[in-house]
Amino acid sequence: MISKDEVKHIAKLARLALTEKEVEKFQKELSSILNYVEELKEVNVSDIAATSHPFEAKNVVRRDEENKKQITNNKKLLDLAPEKEKDYLKVKSILR
């Protein structure tokens, strides 16, 4: 079981101000967590292959293709802009 002094030390490291009631509560909760970790250490996992994710994950990406509709929309929007330079909107500088 984790001691009250250890809980207070952890709280100090985390810059938390705990009441005595909260110290007792966290003492029980942290002890419970540490006991569970000890239980997990006893589980035999030697026959289980290491994985980074429980499901087979695939990176789904779209092809990098030109979107004609988007280009047309962008040109229409640029035509409405009060000031433009090349294919960009020209805006006032905010940094000096």
C-alpha positions in Angstrom: 0.0 0.0 0.0 1.2 3.5 -0.9 1.8 5.7 2.1 0.2 9.1 2.8 3.6 10.7 2.6 4.1 9.3 -0.9 0.7 10.6 -2.0 1.6 14.0 -0.6 4.9 13.9 -2.4 3.2 13.0 -5.7 0.7 15.8 -5.2 3.6 18.2 -4.6 5.3 17.1 -7.8 2.0 17.6 -9.7 1.5 21.0 -7.9 -1.8 19.8 -6.4 -3.1 21.0 -3.0 -4.9 18.1 -1.4 -7.0 18.0 1.7 -6.5 15.2 4.2 -9.6 13.5 2.9 -8.3 13.7 -0.7 -5.0 12.2 0.4 -6.8 9.2 1.9 -8.9 8.8 -1.2 -5.9 8.9 -3.5 -4.0 6.6 -1.2 -6.6 4.0 -1.7 -7.0 4.6 -5.4 -3.3 4.6 -6.2 -2.8 1.5 -4.1 -5.6 -0.2 -6.0 -3.9 0.7 -9.3 -0.5 -0.6 -8.1 -2.0 -3.8 -6.9 -3.7 -4.3 -10.3 -0.3 -3.7 -12.1 1.2 -6.4 -9.8 -1.6 -8.8 -10.9 -0.9 -8.1 -14.5 2.8 -8.9 -14.0 1.8 -12.4 -13.0 0.0 -13.1 -16.3 1.9 -15.4 -18.6 2.1 -13.7 -22.0 5.1 -15.6 -23.4 2.9 -17.3 -26.1 1.4 -14.0 -27.3 3.0 -12.1 -30.1 3.8 -8.5 -29.5 1.5 -6.0 -31.2 1.3 -2.2 -31.4 -2.4 -2.3 -32.0 -5.0 -5.0 -31.3 -6.5 -4.7 -34.8 -4.9 -4.8 -38.2 -4.8 -1.1 -39.1 -4.3 0.2 -42.6 -3.5 3.7 -43.5 -6.2 4.9 -45.8 -5.2 7.8 -48.0 -6.7 9.2 -51.2 -4.8 9.6 -54.4 -3.2 13.0 -54.8 -5.3 14.1 -57.9 -6.2 17.5 -59.2 -9.8 18.4 -58.4 -11.2 20.3 -61.4 -14.3 21.4 -59.5 -12.3 22.8 -56.6 -9.9 24.7 -58.9 -12.9 26.3 -60.6 -14.4 27.3 -57.3 -11.1 28.7 -56.2 -10.8 30.8 -59.3 -14.4 32.1 -58.9 -13.5 33.1 -55.3 -10.3 34.8 -56.4 -12.2 36.8 -58.9 -14.4 38.2 -56.1 -11.4 39.2 -54.0 -10.8 43.0 -53.8 -7.0 42.5 -54.1 -5.0 39.5 -55.3 -1.5 38.7 -56.3 -0.9 35.7 -58.6 -3.2 33.0 -57.3 -3.4 34.3 -53.7 -5.5 36.8 -51.8 -3.6 39.9 -50.9 -4.3 41.0 -47.3 -3.0 43.7 -45.1 0.1 42.8 -43.1 -0.5 42.2 -39.4 3.1 41.8 -38.3 5.6 44.6 -38.6 
